[in-house]
Amino acid sequence: MAGAGEVARDLVLVTGDRVTLNPTGAVGIEPGEGRDGINFATYRDPDGHVHVVPSDAEDLLARGELDRNLFDVTTLAEYGYDSRGGGTPLIVTYARIGDSPAARGRFAKGGARLTRELPSVRGAAVESSPGTAAKLWNEITTEVATGAGRRKLRAEIGRVWLDRRLDLHLESSVPQVGAPTAWAAGYDGTGAKIAVLDSGIDATHPDLAGKVVAARNFTSEADARDLLGHGTHVASIAAGTGAASDGTRRGVAPGAALLNGKVCTAAASNNCPESAIIAGMQWAAQQGADVVNLSLGGLDTVGVDPMEQAVNTLTAQYGTLFVVSAGNRGPGEMTVETPSTADAALSVGAVGDDDFLPYFTARGPRIGDTAIKPDLTAPGVSITAAASSTAPSTPPGEFYVANEGTSMAAPHVAGAAAILAQRNPEWTGTQLKSALLGSAQPHDPTPVIEQGAGRLDIARGYDQRLLADPPSLSLGRQQHPHHDDPVLDRTVTYTNTGTSAITLNLELTTRDPNGSAAPAGMFSLGASSVTVPAGGSAAVRFTADTALNGPEGHYGGTITATAADGVRVVTPYAVDRAVAGGEVTFRHLNSVGEPTSERSTILFSLDGGEDYFLGTESEPITRYIRAGTYLLQSWITDSADFESRQTMLVDPSVRIDGDQTITLDARRGRPVDVDITDDPNEGTVSVELGYWWRDNAGNMRSYSNLLDGGRPLAFGQVDPEQRTPGLTSFLNITLAVPGPGGDFVNSPRSYHLVRRFEQYVPTGFTQTHSTASLARVDARLGESTPNTRGNKTSYPSFGEQRWAGQFAIQFDLPFTHTEYYSAAAGLRWFSTFGDHHPATRTSTISLQGAPRAYRAGTIVTEGWNEPVLGPSYSALLLPSDGVHRTGDTIHLDPTLIGDGSGHSGWSNATPRYTLRRNGTVIADSTDGPWPDVTVPATRSTFLLEGRVEPMAPAELSTLVTAVWTFRSGTASESTPVRLPLWTVSFRPALDDSNVARAGTAFRLPATLAAQPGSTPGSVRKVTVQYSTDDGRSWRNATVTGSGNTRTVAVRHPNTSGFVSLRATVTDSANNSVKQTVIRAYRIAP
C-alpha cells in the first residue's frame, strides 16, 4: 500500500514542497514558494514505499547529510506527519560543539520551534509548520555556487533527520535463563535500578507496587500511566515480584527498583517519537539507572543515527547499559533494528523454550558493516506477565496477559544485568555487557549473525569473574575478489576479576555460509591455552584468512575459553566474505561531449539487492558495486544554468561482474516536443518520464522524474534498439494556457497527455494533437472555505499501475477550468482536488475520484468541492478500501467527507469512530480510521459511529456524524467482503460560492447508496430533517421519489446563515444509517 489509509494525504516536505500522496501511489506536487524550476524524482522501493526527492536535495542525500526518511512520503503519511499533523518534526544535529546558538538562530529565523535539546546527539528536536517549511529549508541549507539548484548544509548544521515514530516490540522463561540459581545465591537485583522506557508503568499493579522510584512523561499524554499495557508487561518481566500470583510469576530481578520513563503513547503503531526516546535515555542515565530497557525500535540505516549516537554517548558518559530489543521484522537477514544496532547497546533477539529462533525475531548482521547484532537471545515466545489496569484491552480483574516478541526478550536480559550490577556494583555497563555475552549459551546450528553469543544464562553469568574484551569480534566485509584479501589480525583480552589465577583451554568453532565447517586454516588462534592472573589480564591472538578458497557469504563461530572448574567465556566472531562485485567507474558527458559533474545517477538492483545512489561528487565517480543486474538511469545537465538542457539516459539492464567503466553520454538523448495544433498559447507545465518493472525477487518497482516544463529536455535509452521484457515506460506531459499572471495559476485550459511504451524507454518524442482528438472535461471547482486556493491534479492509470506524478495546477476558488485528456483503450484518469490557504499552506479538504475512462471528442462536466460535504463511498479505489470483513476481522475505513458529486476524501481534522457489537463497545479510537478489529464468527448486529469536526477556517460541514447499523457474520478469508453501509449524498443547486437564496422553498436532489460491492436490502424508509440554527432545533423535510433517488424539499428563512441536514435510511435487511451534517450549505438574501 502506498499510503497510510486509503485516502489521499496532503504532506509538506522538509523543503517546503507540498505532496499529495494518493492510495495508488500517484503523487501530486506543488513546489514550495520560490522553488520554481526544481525537478522531482519519484520512486517506489522494494517495500512498496513511495519516495519523492526534490533535485536540490539529491547531493545532500548522497553525502548522507539528509535522512532519506524525510522524503519517504509513505512513512510520513503513516506517522501522521501531514497537513493535519501540523508539520514534519526533525532532529537536527550540530556540526561542532558550540554550534548550538548559531543553529538555534537559524531555527528561529526559519519559523521553526525547538521542542527539546538533545545533548547526547549534539542536537535538538525541531518542528516547523507547513507554511514555514521552505523558510526553514533556506535557513539550514544554502546554495552551492557551482551548481544550479544544488545545496549544502550551513556550517553549523551537521545532519538533518526525520524524528521518526518507532514501534514497541511485543512462567517457564525465568527458570529457562537460570534466574532461580542466582536468587538461591542471594542475588535478585536489590540495590540496582532498571529504567523502562516504554508506554508507562501501572504502578498500582500488585507485582509492581512500591517498585517505581521515579517517573517522567516525555509524551503528549497527560501522565506516566500505562494506557497501552506494553510497558507494564515489560517492567514485570524485568523486576516484577509476582505478588498477584503468590510469587509464581516473578520477574528476573524482583529486588530491583524501577524508573518509569514514558516515551510511547497508546496509539496502535508508530507511537514512540524518536526525540522522546532520546530525551528518556538522557533522563534515565542522569537518574543513575544501571540498566535501561528499550523494547522498541525502527528500521536501521547505514551509519550512526541519532538514537545509536545517544546510546553510545550516554554509555561512555554515565556507564549505563542499554538493553534493546532487536525487533520483530524477521526472518530475513539484516532486519535487526535501531537503536539495538548501536555499538554500545546490548541487542536482544528472541528464542522459544527450545532455544530455537521464532520466525519473527530480527536477524543480523548489522546493515552496512555486517557487525554482529543481535548480541544474544532470551525467551520471547508466549511470555505471561503483568497486565496494566489502565489499558482498555485488560479485562476487569485480570492481573496477567501473555505476549510475545523481542519486547519480552529484552527485559529478561535487563533483569539479568541488574543481578550482575548487584553482584558487582563497581562494574560499568560495558563490563556488564561483556559478562552477559561471555556467559551465554550458544545454540547449534543457529548462525552467529542470527543469535550473537547465544541464549542468556544467568545461572552462569551471575558469578562470572572472567571478562573478554571485545565481547564479540565483528570482522566486517572482505570485498571480492578474495585471492588478495588481507589477513585480519585481532586480539581478545581476558580479564580475571577474581582472586586466583585461571588457566583457560581455548577452542575455536566456525561455520561457513552453508552451515559446514570453514576451510582449514581460515580461522586460527595464537595459542591453545592461556593463564590469566588474579586481578590481571592475558591476550590471545585471533586471525582470519579469507583468501583461502571457500563459499562466499557470512562466516561465523565462537572462541570458547574453558577452565577446569567450569568457568567458561564465549566470544562470537563473524566475517562477510563478500559476493562478487567490482570497482565501477562512471563517466558523464553533457550534450556537447564535455565531462560534467552536473548529474545524478542511480542503479536499481534487478535482483532484489542494494540500490546505489551516486551524487555529484567529482567527475568521474568510482564505486564498488556488488555483482548483479541493474537498471541504470542518469540525469545529466549541460551547465549550472537553470536554462540549460537536461538529459535523462536509461540502460534497462546493466550487468556488473567486475571492474569496469560505464560512460553515460547525453548526446544519445533526443528532445521531447508535444504541441496542440489549434491552441498556440499553450505552454509546458511538466514532463514526466517514468517506468516500472518487477525485479527478480518479485518486487514491483517504479521510478519517475517530474520535470519543470520550462527548460529544454531530452530522453534516451543507451541502446535504442534494446528490448527488456517486464519493463514499461511512459511519458506523462501536462500543457496549459497561462493565466492572467503569466504563470499557470488560474489557467483557463490544460492538456493531459500520456503515451506508454512496452519493453523500452523512448529516445526522444515528438507528437501533435488537436483538441478534437482529445476528451474534454469542464471542471467546476467549488469554494467550501473563503479565500482558498484549489489544486487539481490528474494521473494516468494503466490497469493497476497508477504511480505517475503531477505538478498541481492552482486556482483561486471558485473557478471553472477546461481540461483535455488523452483517450486510449485501457487508459483511465484518476483525479484529485485539494484546497489550502496560500498564506499558511494549511488545507481544509482533499478529495479523490474513481479512475475514469474518457472517449475522444466527448465533453463531460464534473463538479469538485461542491456541497454537501458528507459521508461518501462512491470513489473507493481498491478492494481493501472502505469498511469490509475478511474472515473474522472487520477493517474500518469510514469515509466521513465527500462532496456532492461523490468524490471521497478527508478534512483537516482527525475523525473519531466507535464500533459496538450487540451493544458492547469493541473498538474506540481518536487516531483516525483504518484499524482491523477481530470479532466473533457468529452473525451479529454492529453499530459503527463516526464523527469529524473540520478545524477553522472551514465554514461548511463543520460537524459530520454518521451512525451505521449493519448485520455481519464470518466471511471469506481470501476476499474482502464490503459491509452494507448506506450514505445519503445531497447535491443542491448553488451559486459559485455555494450559496442558496434565503426566503425561498428549495429542493435538494438526494442519492442513496450503499458501499459498492456490498449486498444491502432494498430501501424501506427515508427521512430527512433540516436545521437553520446549527442543529439546536430540527424541522421535518418533505421527501419524494422512490428507490435510491429522492428529492428533499425545505424552506429557507429570509436571513443569511447556514442549513444543516440530518437523514436516516433503513433497508429491508435492517441495515441503517443516521447521518448529520452541520452547516451543509450557506443561504443569503
N, C-alpha and C positions, 0 to 999 in steps of 0.2 A: 504494500500500500504506500502511496506516495506521501500522503499527509496524515496528520492525526485527525481521526474522524472522517466523515465523508462529505464535508462541505468545504468550499474554498476558504482559505485562510489568508488574511492580509498581514504581511510581515514587512518590517523595515530593517534592512541590513545595517551592519556597523558603519558602512559607507554612506548611509542615508538614502539608498535606493529602495524604493518600495517594490515588493514582490508579492504577487497573488499566486499562491500555490493551490492548484485545483486537485480534486481527488484522483484524476487521471495521471497526474504528474506534470501536466502542462503548466507553464508559468507565464503570468503577465508581469511586465516590468515597466516601472516608471522611474527613470533616472532622477536622482536627488537634485536639489536646487544647485545650479551651476555645474552640473555634471553632464551636459550635452556632449556628445562625441565619445562617450565611454561605451565600449562593447561589453557583451556579457556572454560567458561560456556557461552552458547548462549541460550537466551530465548526470547519469544515473549509475551509482556504484553497484557492486555485486549484492549488497544487502537491500537494494531497491530504494535507497535514499537519493533524493534529488539535491544536487548542489548547483548554486548559481554564483558564479565568480566574476565580479567586475574586472575589466582588464587592468585597472590601476592597482589591483590587489595581488596580481599574479606574482610579481617579483617578491613581495613580502611573504607570500605563502611558500615560494620556492626556497627562500632563505630561512624558513622556519620562524619568522618573526610574528606571523599571524597564525592563530589556531584555525585549522581547516573547518572545525565545527561551526565557526562563525558564519560560514556560507552553506552549511548543510541545512537547507530550508525544511526538510522533513523533520530533523531533530528540533529546530526552532519551533515548529508547529506543535510537536509532541510535548515540548516543555511549556507550551502556552506563552512563548515569547512573541506574541503577535500584537497587533494594534490594540487589542482589548487588554493585554497584559501590561501595557504602558512602556514597552521598550525592551531592549536587549541588555541584560546585566553582563558586565565584563569583569575580568580580573586582569589588571594591568600591573606588570612588574617594572621596576625601575632599572635603568641601565647600570647605575653605580650607587654605592652608599652615599647618601647626601643629596640624591636627586629628588627626594620626596617633595620639598617645597616647590620646585620648578614644575614637577608633574602635576601637583595639586592645582597650581595656577593654570595649567593647560586645561584640566578638567573643568575648572570654574569658567574659563573663557569659552569653553565648548558647550556650556549649558548643562553639564553633567553633575550628578550628585554623588559624592563619595560616601558610600554606605558603611564601610568599615576598613580600618587599616589592617593589613596582614603582614606584620613584620617578618614572620617566618619565611615568607616568599619574597621579601623585599618589594612589597607592592601593596595594592589596595583593591577593594571591590568598588566598582563604579557603575552607575546606571544613568543612561540618557533617555530622553523621551523621543518618540518618533519624530517630532518636529525639530529636534536639535541634533539628531544623529550625524547629519552631514557636517554640521558645525564642529562637532567633536572630532570627526574624522580629519578635518583640516587642521585641527589643533595638535593631534597626536602624530600626524604624518605631515610630510612636506614633499614638494615636487623635486624630482631629480632633474637637474639642468640638462642632462644629455639625452633625455627621452621624453617624448610626448606621452602624457598620461601615466608615466611611471612615478612611483612614490617610494619614500623611505620613512622609517620612524624618526621622530625627533630625537635629538641627542640624549635627552633624559629618559626616554621610554625604552625599556628592554624588550618586552614581548607583550602581546595582547591576546588574551584567552577568552573564550566563552565561559561564563560562570555556569557550568553545567549543573543539571539536576540528576543526581545519581540515584540508584535504586538500592533498597535494602535487599540482602541475600537470605531469603528464607531457608529408661531406668537401668538399661544394660550398658549404656555408653560410659558412665562414670567408672564402673569396675573394668570395662574394656581397656581404658587407658591407665589403669593401675592406681587410681586415686586412693582407694581404701588402704593400700600399703603405706602411703605417705601419712594418712590420718593415724594409722596404728603407731607410727613412729613419732606422733605428736605434731605433725605439720599439716595445718589446714588453711594457711594463708593469713592467720592472725597477725595484725600489725601492718599488713600490706594494703595498698589502695589500688582498686581497679576502676578506671574510668570507662563508662559505657557511653559512647557517642552514638546515639540511635534515636528512636522515636519517643524517648522518655521512659520513665520507670514508674510503675504503680507501687509507690512506697507503702501503701496500705495492705498489700498482699502479705499474708502470714509468713511466707518464705523470705520476704524482703523487709519486714518490719524492723525499724531501727538500724538498718544497714546503710542507708543513704546519708552520708555525712556532708554532702554539698551538692547543690543543683544549680544549673544555669540553662536558660532557654535562649537558643540562638535562632528560633524560627519566628514566623508571623503568627503562630498560635498563641493563645493567651498565657499559658504557663507550661511547666515542665512535665505535666501529667502525660501518661502514655495513652493516646486516643486510638492507637493502631494495634497495640499488643506485641509488636515485634521487640521493642527494647526491653520490656518486662521479661519476655521469654529468654532473651539473650542474657540478661543480668542474672536470672536464676540458674542458668546453666553454669555460669562462672562462679557464683557465690551464694546461691540460694541455700537456706537452712533446711528445707524440706519440712517445715513446721506443719504445713497443711496436709502432709501425708505421713505424719509420725516419723519423719526422717527418711522415708523410703526414697524420696526424690530430691535428695540433697544435690547441690551443685558441686563442682570440683573443689572449690576453695571456700567452704561455708564460713570460715572465720574472717575472710577478707572484708574490708569496708568498700563501699561503692560511691563513686562520683557520677551523678546523673547529668550528662551533657546532652540536651535535646537539640539535635541538628536536623531532624526529619519530621515532616508533618504527617497527618493521617491520610493524605491522598494515596490513591491506589498505586501510583508509579511516579517516577521522576520527582520524588518528593524530598530529596536531600540536596539543597543548594550547595555547590562546591565551596563558596565563600563561607557559608555557615559551618561546614565541616572543618575548614582550616581554622576558623575562629575557635571552634570547640577543641581542636587539637592544642592550640596555644593555651587556652584556659586550663585544660587538663594537666598539661605539663607544668604550668605555673602553680597549680594546686598541689603538686607533689605526687601525682599518680606514679606508681611503679610501673603499671601496665595500662595501656589504653586499648580497648577493644573497639574495632570498627568492622561491623558486619554489614558492609556496604561497599559499593564500588561502581565503576563505569569503564567504558572501553579505554584501553590503553593506547597510547600513540608512541611513535619513536621519539626518544629523548626524554628529558625530565619535565614533567608537567607540574603545575603549582602544588598539587596535593603531594606528589612524590617529593618535591623540594621541601615542603613543610615537614614531612616525616623525617627526612634526612637532617634538616637543620635542627629540629627540636630534639631528636635523638642525641645529636652531638652536643647541644647546649645544655640539656637537662638530664641526660642519661636515661630517658624514658624509653620503654619498649612499646612499640606499636604493633599489635597483633591484628591482622587484617584478613578478612575472608577473601579467598581467591576469586570468587564469582561463580555464577551458575550458568555460564554460556557454553559449557562443554557439549559434546565430547571432542570438538575439534582442537587441533594444536594452536598455540599462540592465542588462546582465549582468556588467559589469566588477566585480571582487571587491575586498574589503578584504584587506590594507592598501594595495594599489596605488592605492586611491582617496584616500589622504592627499594633502593639498595638496603636501607636500614630496617625496612619493615620485615616482620615475620609473616609471610604469606601462607595461608592455611587452606588446603583443599579438603574435600570430604571423602570419607570411606563409610561402607556399611559395616555390619557387625562381623563380616568375614574378611575385613581389611581390603576388599576389592573396591575400586573406584566406581561410584554410581555414574550413570550417563551424564548427569547434569553438571558435575563438578568441572570447573575450568582446568584446562591443561596448559602446560608450558610448551616451549620455553618463552621467555620474555620477548616481545616483538622488538625487532631492531638488532639487539646484540646477542640474542639467543641465550641469555643468562638463565640459570636455574631458578624457576619460580613455578609452582609454589615451593616453599621451603620444607614443609612437612604436611601431614594429613592428620585428621581427627574425625571422630564419629559425627556424621551429619545426616543420617537417614532415620526417619521416624523417631525424633527426639521429643520426649514428653517433658514439658517444663511449665513454669508459671504462666497463667493467663491473666491479662490485665482486666480488672473490673471496670475500667473506664473505656474499654474498647467495645464498640457496638456489636462486634462479632462474638463476644463472650456470652454464653447463656448464663442467666442468673444462677448463682450458687456454684458455678464451676470454677475450680481453682487451677486446673491444668488443661493444656492443649498440646497436641502433637504437631510438630512441624519438621521440615527437612530442608537442607540446603547448606551451603558453606557458611551461612549466617550462624548455624548451630555448631559447626565445627570450630570456628574461631574462639568462642568463649570457653570451650574445653581447654584450649591452649592458654588463653588469658588466665584462667584459674590455675593451671599448672605453673605459669610464670609467677603468680602470686605466692604459691607454695615455695618455689625456689627463692623468691625475694625474702620470705620469712626465714628460710634456712640460711640465706647468705645476704643479709641486709646491706652489705658493703658493695655488692655486685652492681654493675651498670646494666642497662638494657642490652648492650652488646654481649655482655657475658651471659646474661640470662638466655639470649637467643642461641649462643654457642652451646650451652648446656642442653637446651631442649633439642636442638638438631643432633648433637652428638649422641644423645641417649635414645633417639628414635629407633623404631623397629622397621627396617626395610621390608618391603613386600615383593617377593619374587613371583611373577615375572614383570611387574609393573615398571615401566621405564622411569629412570631418574627424572627426566624432564616433565613427567606427569605427577610424581609423588614427592620429589625432593628427597629428603633424608629418610622418609618413611612415616609410619604412624606414631603419633605421640605415645610415649611410655613413661608415665610419671613414676611408676614403681622403680624404674632405673634412674630416672632423671633427678628425683628429689635429693638424692645423695651423691650426685655426680660431682667428683672432685677434679676431673680432668677435662680441660677445655682445648678445643682445636681452633687455630687462627690461620686462615679463614675457616669458618664452619662449613663452607662449601666452596668448590672450585669451579667457576664458570670460565671456560677457556675460550669462549667466543666462537667466531666463524673463521675457518680456513678456506679462502677462496679457491675456486677451480682455475686452472688445473692444479693437481696436487703433487706432481713429481718434484716440485721445488719448495714444498711447504716448509717453513722454518720449524725447528723443534721447539715446542713450548716447554719452558722450564719454570716450575713453580716450587714454592716451599710451603709445607704445612708445619706450623709450630705448635707443639703440645705444651700446655702449661699445667703444672701439678699444684693445685691449691691445698693439698693435704700435707700431712706431717711426716710422711715416709716416702722414699723413692719408689717408683713404679717402673717395671720393665714391661714394655709392650711388644707383642708379636704383631707384625704388620702383614695384612693380606689384601690383595688387590683383586677385585672382580669387575668385569666390564661386559657390556653387550653392544653389538653393532646395531644398525638401524633395523635389521630383520629379527633381532632378539637372540642372535647367536653370539658366541664368543668372538671378541675382536681378534684381528690377526696378531700372532705372537710378536711381541716387541713394540707394538704400537703404544702401549702404556706401561710405565715401569716406575718402581720406587728405588731410591738410592740405598735403602737398607731393608733387611727383613725384620729387624727389631731395633728398639731404641729404649734407653733408660732415661726417665725424666726425674730429676732430683726433687726432693720435697721443697715446695715453695719456688721451684725453678722451672726452666723450660728446656726443650730439646727440639731440634728441627729435623725434618725429613724431606729429601728432595723428591719431587714428582715430575716426570717428563711425559710428553705426548708427542709422538712422531707420526703425523697423519700423512706423511709422504709414502708410507707403506701402503701397498695396494689393499683395497677393501671397498665395500659398498659406500656410496655417497649418502650422506644424511646425518642424523644425530646419533652420536655415541655417548654412552653414559655408564657409570658404575659407582662403586664405593671403595674407599680406603677404610678398612676396619682394623682398628688398633685394640688388641685384647690383652688383659693382664691375667695372671694365674688366679687371682682372687675374684675374677668375674667382672672387673672394671672393663668397660668397652666404650670406644668412641667411634662413631660412624661419620665419615666425611664424604658426601656425594661429590661427583665431578661430572662434567659433560662438555662436549665439544661438537660443533657442527662442521662436518666435512662436506662443504657446500657442493650442491649440484653444479653442473656445468654452466658456464657463462663466459663473458668476455668484456674487455675494455673496448667500449664503442665510442668512436669519435663522431660527433655530429657537426657538419659544416653547413652554414646557411648563407645563401646568396640572394640578394634582393633582385628586383625586376630588371636591373641593368647589369647584373652579374657581379656585383661587388659584395665582399663579405660584410655581414651585418650582425650586430648583437641586438637589433630591434626585432626580437622574435620570441615566441613561446612554443615549446614543443612538448608533446605528451605521447607516451607509449602506453596503450591499454593492453593488458595481457589477455590473449585469447585462450589461455589455459587455466584461467581462474586464479592466477598468481598475482604478484605485486605489480601495480601500475607505477610508472615513473613520470614525474612532472619536472621538466627542465626549465629553469627560469632564464633570466637574461644575464647570466654570467658572461665573462669574457669569451669571445669567439676564437676558436671553436670550443665546444663543450665535450669533455670526455668523462664518461661514467661507466661503472661496472654494471652490466645488465645481466640478469640471470637468463640462462638458455631458455628459449621458448619462442612462441609465435606471438606477434604483437600487431595491433592496429596502430599505426603511427600517424599523427597529424601535427602540422606545424603552421603557425601564423607568422608571416614574415612581413614586416613593414619597411617601406623603402627608406624612410628617414624619420627623425623625431618630429617632423611637421605633421600636424593633425590632418592636413590636406593631402598627404602623400598616400600612394596606393598601398592597400593591404592585400596580401595573397594568402589563401588557405590551400595547403597541399596535404593530400592524404595518400597513404600507402596502406591499403586494407589488410595486407598480410606480409609482415616482415619477419624473417627467421633470424634469430640471434643464436649463434652456437660457438662463438669465439671472438677474438679480437677482430674488429672491422671498422670501416669508415663509411658513414652514410652522408651523402650530400643532398641537401634539400634546396632546390633551385627555383626561385619564384618565377623565373622566365617560363616555367612549364604551365603557369596559370593563365587563364583566359578570362576576359571581362564578363560581367553579368549586365544585361541590358534588357529591360522589360518596359514596354510602353502601352498606353491606352490611346488608340488612334484618334478617337473622337473626343478626347479630353486633354488638350495640350497643356493645361495648367497643373497637371498632377506632378508631384514630386515623390521621392522615395523616403518613406518613414523608416523602414528597416528591411534588412535582408537576413534571412536565417538559412544557413546550410547545416543540416543535421543528418544523423544516420543512427540506425540501431542494428544490433546484431546479438546473437546468442553465443556466448563463449563455450569452450569445450567442457566447462564444468556445469553447463546448463543454465547459467545466469543470463537473464536478459539485460543487456547494457544499452545505453544510449549516450549520445553526445551531440551538442549543437552549439553553434556560435551565433548569437543575435547581435547584429552589427548595425550601427548607425548608418542610415542610408545616405548621409551627406558626404561621403568620401568615396573615392574610386575603389572598387572591389574586384578581385579576381579569384577564381577557384581552379583547382586542377587535381587530377589523380596522377600520381607519379608515373604510372604506366597506364595511359588512357584506354588501352585495349584489354587490360586485366579484368576478369570477372570473378567475383568472390561469392560463392553460394552462401545464403543466410544473411547477406548484407543488404539493407535497404537504406537508401538515402533520399533526402527530399530538399527542395527549395521552397521556402515559405516567404513570400515577398508582400509587403504592405506598401501601397501607394496612397497618397491623399492629396487633395487640393488644399493649399494653405488657408488658414483662417484670416480674420481681419488683421491680426498682429504680425502676419508674415511667417509665423511658425504653424504647427499643425493643431494648436488649440482652437476649438470651435470650427474645425474643418467641416465644410458642408458635405463633402463626398470622400469616401475612402474605397480602396480596392484591395481585396484579399485574394491573393493568387498563390497557388501551390502546384508543384509538379513532383512526382515521385519517380525514383529510378531504382530498378532492381539489379542487384549484384555489382553495382559500381557507383562511384561518385562522379558527378559531371565535371568535365573540363570546360568551363565557361558555359554561358547560357544566354540565348537571345530569343525573345518572343514578343509578339504584339497581340493585343486584344482590342476588340471593340466592346462597347457597353452591351450591345445586343448578344454577344457571345457569353455573357455572364448572367448570373441571377441577381436580381435587385431586391434589397430589403430596406424599407423605410422604417427606421427605428425611432420611436418616441421615447425619450429619456426623461422620466419624471423627477420631480423635486419633492422629497419627503421631509427634508430639513432645509430651512432657508440658507442662502449664501453658501451652498456647497458646490463642489466641482465633481463631475462624474467621470469615471474611467470605463470605457467599453473596449473589451478585447475579444478576439475570435481566433480559435485554434483549429487547424485541420485535423481530422480524425480518420485514420486509415484502419478500419476494423477496431482491434483492441489497442492499436498504437496511437496514443494521443499525448505525445510528450513534447509537442512543439512549444516554442516560446513566442512572446509577442510584446512589443512596446505598446503600452496602453495609450490610446488617443483620448485627450481630455476635453471636457465640455463644461461650460458654465450652465448649470441647470436652471430651468428646464430647457431641453434642446431637441430638435428633430434633425436627424442625420441620415443621409442616404449611403448605403453600403452595397458594394458589388462583390460577388463571390464566384470563384471557380466552381464549375459544376462538372462532375465526372462520376462514372459508375464506381460505387463503393466509397465515395468521398462524402463525409459528413462534417459539419462545422459545429463546434462547441463554443458557446459564447458566455461571457461573464460580465457583470457590471458591479461597480463599487463606487461609493462616494466618499469624499473627505473634505475637511476644511483646509483650504490652501495654506492658511497661516500656521495651524497646529499640526497638520497632516494626520489628524485623528479621524477615523472613519466612523460612520454610523450604521452602514449596512453593506453587505456583499451578497450578490445573487448569482445563480448559475442556471443555465437552461440545459435541457437534454440535447445530445447531439442531433443535428437536423440536416437532412439532405435537401439540396436546392436543385431546381431544374433551370437550365439556361433559358433566358428570355422571359422568365416569370417575374412577377412583382409581389412581394409579401410585405405585410405590415406587422411589426412587432412592438409591443409596449414593455418598457422596463421601469421598475421602481414606481409603479402606479398603484395606488391603493386598491383594495385594502391589504395591508401587510399583516399576514397572519399565517396559521398553520397550512402547510402545503407539502404534498409528497409526489407531485406530478413530474418532478425533474430528477428522480433517482437515477443514478448513472450505473451503478454496479450491483450485481446480485446481492452483495453484502450490505448494501445501503438500507436505511430505514429501520423499522422495528420488525425483527424476524426471529424465528426459532429454528435451532438446529439441534436435534435430539432433545435433551432436557436443558438446553441453555437458551435463554432469551437475550438477544442483542438489542440494546436500547440506543436508538439514534433518532429521537423525536425531533422533527423539524417544525419549530415554532414560528419561523419567519419565512414568508414567501410573499411575492407580490400578487396583484390581482390577475396577472397573466399566467400564474402558476410556476414562476421561477422560484426555486427554493434557495435558502441561504441562511445567513445568521446576522445578528446585530452586534453592537459593540459591548454587550453585556453577557455575562455568563448565565446560562439557564440553570434552573433547578428542576429536578424531577423526583418523583416518589413512585415506587411500584408496590402495589398491595396484591396479595393473593388471598382470596376468601376473607378479605377484611384486615389481614395482618400485613404490616409493612415488612417487605423483604429487601428493599433497596431504597436508599435515600442519599442524595448527593447534591452538593453545590459546586462540584468541579466540572460541570458540563455533561454532555451526553457521552455515549459510546462505551458504557461498561457491558460486560457479559454477566448475567445473573443465572445461577443454577437453580432450577425449580423442580418439584416432584413431577413424575411422569403422568400422574393421574390428571384427567381433564378438569380444569378449574376455572374459576372466574377471576380475572385480573383487572385491576384498576390502575391506570397509569396517569399521573398528574404531571403536567409540565407548566413552567412559569418563567417568563423572562421580562425584565424591565429595562429596555434600552436606555442608556445614560444620555444626559444632555450632551450635545444640543439637539438630540432627536425630539421632534414635536408630534409625530404621528406614531400610532401603535406604541404608546409609552408603557403599556402593560398588556401582555398577551398571555392568556392562560388556556389550557385545554385539559379536560378530564376524559380519558378514553376508557371505556369498559369493553372487554372482549373475553371470549372463551378460548382456551387453548389446552391441548394435551401433547403428549410426546410426539415428536416429528422425525423426519428423515435425518440421519446422521451425516449424510453426504451433501444434501442440497438445502440451502436456507429456505424456510417457508415463511413468507411475509404474513403478518398478522393483520386482521381486518380492522384497521384504524381509519375512521371516517374524518374527513375535513370538509369545511364549507368555505368556498372561495367567493368573495364578493368583488364585482368589477363595476363600480359605479362610473357613470359618465361625468367627468370632472373637467375643469379647465386646465391649462398648462401648469398651474400652481397647485393642482389637486384640491381645488375649492369648488363646492357646490353652492347654489344660490339659496340664501336664507328665505324663510317665509313662504316656502312652496311645498307642494306634495312632490315626493321624489321616489323614483323606482330604481331598485338595485338588482341587476342580474346576479343570481347565485348559482354556483355549481357544486353539487355534492359528489364527493369522490372518496373511495376507499383506496388504501395503498395499492399501487399497481402490482398485479400478481397475487393478491390476496383473494380469499373466497368469502365475501360478506353475504349477508342475506339481502333481500330486496328492501328498499326504503319503506318504512311503515309510518313514521311520524317525523315531521319537521316543524320546529317553532323558532321564531326569531323575535328578539326584543331589541329596542334601541334606547339610548340614553343621551341626553344633551347636557348632563351635569357630571360627566366623568364617572358614571356608574353609581352615583348616590341613589338614583331612582330610575326605574325602567318602565317603558311602555311596550305593549304588545304591538308588533308589526303585522301587517296582513301578508300572508304567504300564499301565492297562487302557483299553478303549474303542476307537473307530475314528474315521476321518475327522478332523474338526477339533475334536472334543470328547473329552477324555480325563479320567481320574481317576487321581490320583497318591496312593499310599499310603506314609506314612513312619511312623517310630516315634520318639516324643519321649522323651528321657531324663527321669528323675524329679528334675530340678533346674531352677531358674529360669535363663533365658538367652534365646538367640535361635536361630532356624532360618534357615539360608541355603539358597538354591536355585540349581541350575545345570541348564539344559535345553538340548537340541540338537534341531533339526528338519532333516531333509533331504527334498527332494521329488524327483519323478521327472525334473525338468529339472536336477538337481544344484544348485539353489539351496539355501542352508542358513543356519542361524543357530546360534550358541552364545552364550547369554546367562547372566549370573551376577548374582545379587542377594545381597549380603552383608547379613545381618540383615533377612530378609524379613518376619518377624513374631516376636512375643515368645511365650515359654512360661513358665508358672509353675504350681506345685502348686495 
